Amino acid sequence: MAAAGDAWEGFNVCDMDSSQSYNGSLVTQDLKAGIIRFTVDRLKAIITALNDECGTVISKTAKKQELIDRIAQQLDEWKLSGNVDKWTKAKGILEQVRLHGT
């Protein structure tokens, strides 16, 4: 099961009582900070890709902070359920959008 441990790299769960937790999210401060840096257009590109590739149904109609929260919530759900496949796809999507914008 070592491969599953490697898949969660970049998703170190924050202590929910620490000042580093973000709005009750399990997503790390570093990962959250990375998502926050994206423009609204890039956040929408992430959501579109998550919807297409991971079967999510995340709405793209919202203010920037709501889009960030929706992405973080979905990542949290996959972490809590141990869904390595979708987390791995999501990491690829985030990297693709970070590097190429789409």
Buried (B, 14 or more C-beta within 10 A) or exposed (E): EEEEEEBBEBBEBBEEEEEEBBEEBBBBBEBBEBBEEBEEEBBBBBBBBBBEEBEBEBEBEBEEEEBBBBBBBBBBEBBEEEBBEBBBBBBEBBEBBBEEEE
